[in-house]
Protein backbone atom coordinates (compact mmCIF):
# COMPACT_ATOMS: atom_id res chain seq x y z
CA UNK A 1 0.00 0.00 0.00
CA UNK A 2 1.43 3.36 -1.04
CA UNK A 3 1.64 5.67 1.92
CA UNK A 4 3.18 9.03 2.78
CA UNK A 5 3.15 10.22 6.39
CA UNK A 6 4.22 13.73 7.34
CA UNK A 7 5.36 14.82 10.78
CA UNK A 8 7.15 17.71 12.46
CA UNK A 9 4.67 20.53 12.11
CA UNK A 10 3.77 22.82 14.97
CA UNK A 11 3.63 26.36 16.29
CA UNK A 12 6.77 28.48 16.14
CA UNK A 13 7.59 32.17 16.48
CA UNK A 14 8.73 34.19 13.51
CA UNK A 15 12.43 33.64 12.91
CA UNK A 16 12.29 30.13 14.32
CA UNK A 17 12.85 26.76 12.69
CA UNK A 18 11.04 23.50 12.11
CA UNK A 19 11.98 20.28 10.35
CA UNK A 20 9.28 18.36 8.56
CA UNK A 21 9.65 14.67 7.76
CA UNK A 22 7.85 12.53 5.21
CA UNK A 23 8.10 8.77 5.58
CA UNK A 24 7.27 6.81 2.44
CA UNK A 25 6.26 3.19 2.05
CA UNK A 26 8.25 2.98 -1.20
CA UNK A 27 11.64 4.11 -2.53
CA UNK A 28 13.33 5.84 -5.44
CA UNK A 29 10.55 8.31 -6.16
CA UNK A 30 10.94 11.97 -6.97
CA UNK A 31 9.39 13.85 -4.03
CA UNK A 32 8.01 17.28 -3.30
CA UNK A 33 6.62 19.51 -0.59
CA UNK A 34 3.60 21.71 -1.15
CA UNK A 35 1.65 23.97 1.19
CA UNK A 36 -1.86 25.32 1.36
CA UNK A 37 -2.95 28.30 3.42
CA UNK A 38 -6.63 28.91 4.26
CA UNK A 39 -8.49 30.25 1.26
CA UNK A 40 -5.54 29.78 -1.07
CA UNK A 41 -4.53 27.22 -3.65
CA UNK A 42 -1.98 24.55 -2.91
CA UNK A 43 1.46 25.80 -3.92
CA UNK A 44 4.83 24.26 -4.60
CA UNK A 45 7.53 24.69 -1.97
CA UNK A 46 10.41 22.40 -2.88
CA UNK A 47 11.21 19.10 -4.56
CA UNK A 48 14.02 16.58 -4.79
CA UNK A 49 14.71 13.95 -7.41
CA UNK A 50 15.51 10.38 -6.45
CA UNK A 51 19.15 11.21 -7.30
CA UNK A 52 19.22 14.34 -5.13
CA UNK A 53 18.63 17.29 -7.47
CA UNK A 54 16.70 20.00 -5.64
CA UNK A 55 14.26 22.73 -6.68
CA UNK A 56 12.72 25.55 -4.63
CA UNK A 57 10.00 28.14 -4.69
CA UNK A 58 11.73 31.49 -5.01
CA UNK A 59 10.46 32.88 -1.71
CA UNK A 60 11.84 29.96 0.35
CA UNK A 61 15.20 29.60 -1.37
CA UNK A 62 17.96 30.19 1.17
CA UNK A 63 15.61 29.57 4.10
CA UNK A 64 14.31 26.05 3.41
CA UNK A 65 16.34 22.96 2.57
CA UNK A 66 14.91 19.75 1.17
CA UNK A 67 16.86 16.53 1.62
CA UNK A 68 16.31 12.80 1.61
CA UNK A 69 17.60 9.68 3.29
CA UNK A 70 17.01 6.90 0.80
CA UNK A 71 17.96 4.22 3.32
CA UNK A 72 15.05 5.36 5.47
CA UNK A 73 12.68 6.22 2.59
CA UNK A 74 12.30 9.64 4.19
CA UNK A 75 12.32 13.17 2.83
CA UNK A 76 12.91 16.21 5.02
CA UNK A 77 12.15 19.89 4.80
CA UNK A 78 14.31 22.02 7.08
CA UNK A 79 12.64 25.40 7.47
CA UNK A 80 14.63 28.28 8.97
CA UNK A 81 13.88 31.98 9.41
CA UNK A 82 10.18 31.22 9.34
CA UNK A 83 7.73 34.01 8.58
CA UNK A 84 4.03 34.36 9.36
CA UNK A 85 3.31 34.00 5.64
CA UNK A 86 4.78 30.47 5.80
CA UNK A 87 1.77 29.42 7.87
CA UNK A 88 -0.04 26.61 6.04
CA UNK A 89 -0.73 22.91 5.95
CA UNK A 90 2.35 21.30 4.42
CA UNK A 91 1.91 18.26 2.20
CA UNK A 92 4.39 15.68 1.03
CA UNK A 93 3.91 14.31 -2.48
CA UNK A 94 5.56 11.70 -4.68
CA UNK A 95 6.04 11.22 -8.40
CA UNK A 96 7.54 14.40 -9.82
CA UNK A 97 9.88 17.33 -9.24
CA UNK A 98 7.76 19.93 -10.98
CA UNK A 99 5.69 22.62 -9.33
CA UNK A 100 2.45 21.24 -10.76
CA UNK A 101 0.05 19.58 -8.34
CA UNK A 102 -1.45 17.30 -10.98
CA UNK A 103 1.89 15.71 -11.86
CA UNK A 104 2.26 14.06 -8.46
CA UNK A 105 0.85 10.57 -7.99
CA UNK A 106 0.62 10.27 -4.23
CA UNK A 107 -0.04 12.67 -1.37
CA UNK A 108 0.22 12.65 2.38
CA UNK A 109 -2.47 14.03 4.67
CA UNK A 110 -0.50 17.10 5.63
CA UNK A 111 0.96 18.66 8.76
CA UNK A 112 0.08 22.09 10.12
CA UNK A 113 2.77 24.76 10.41
CA UNK A 114 1.83 27.95 12.22
CA UNK A 115 4.24 30.87 12.51
CA UNK A 116 3.30 33.58 14.99
CA UNK A 117 4.44 37.16 14.62
N, C-alpha and C positions, 0 to 999 in steps of 0.2 A: 504494500500500500504506500503510495507516494504521500509524503508528509513533510511539512515545513513548520517548525515551531520556533517562534521568536521569544526572546526574553531580554531583560535588562532595562526596560523602560522605567520611568518614574518621574518624580518631581525634583527639579533642580533649579537653583537660582541662576540668573543670567551671568554668563562668564564661566559657569561650571562645566563639568564633563559627565558623559555617560558612555557606556559601551554596550551596544546591542549585540546579541548573538542570534544566529539562526541555525538550528540543527536540522539537517536534512536526512531523510531515510534512504538517500541514494547518493551517488558520487559522480564526479566529472561533468557537472552541469555548469553552464554559465549562470551567474546569479546576480540579482540586483536588489537594491533597497528603494522603496518608494514611500511617500508619505501623503497623508490626506488630512487637511485641517477642516474643521466644521464649515460647511457651506462651500467648500472648494473642491475642485477636481483632484484626483490622485495625481501626484507628480513624481517624476524621477528624481532620485537623490544621488545614487552611485551604483556602479556595477563592476563586476570582476569576471573575467573569462576563466575557464577551467585552468588555463595556463598562467593566470596571474595578471593579465593586462587590466588596467583599471580606468574607469571613466567617472566623471563627476559633473553634477549640476554646478554651474558657474558660482552660484552664491555660497556653496559649501566648500568649494576647493580651498585648500589650505587650512580648513578647520576640521573637516571630517576625513577619516581614512578608512577605506574598505580593505579587508584582508580575508584570507581564508586559510584554514587548516584542513588539507585534503585527507589527512589521516583520521581526523575526527568528523569529517563531512560537515564542517561548520564554517559559516561565514560571519564575519564581525563587521560592525560599524562603530569605530571610535569617533565620538563626537566631542570636540573641544570648543571652547569659547562660544557656548550656546547662547542663543538670542531668543527673546520671546516669540519671534516669528518662526522659530523652528518647532514650536508647539504643534503637534499633530499625532495621529496614529501612524506608526511606522510599520510597513509591510515588507516582508521578505518575499522574493519571487525567483522562480527558476526557469531557465530556458532561453535566455537572450542576454545581450549586453546593451541593447538599445534603450532609448528613453521612452519607448512606446508600450503602453500597458498591454495592448492586445497581442504583443509578440512574446509574452511570457506564458508558459504552460501551466505553472503551478504557483499557488499563493498560500502564504501563511495567514493566520487570523489577525495578526497585528499586535503591536504593543504600544501603549500610550506613553508619549513623552510630553511633559509639561514644563515649560521654562518660565519661571516667574521673574518679573522685573524688579 
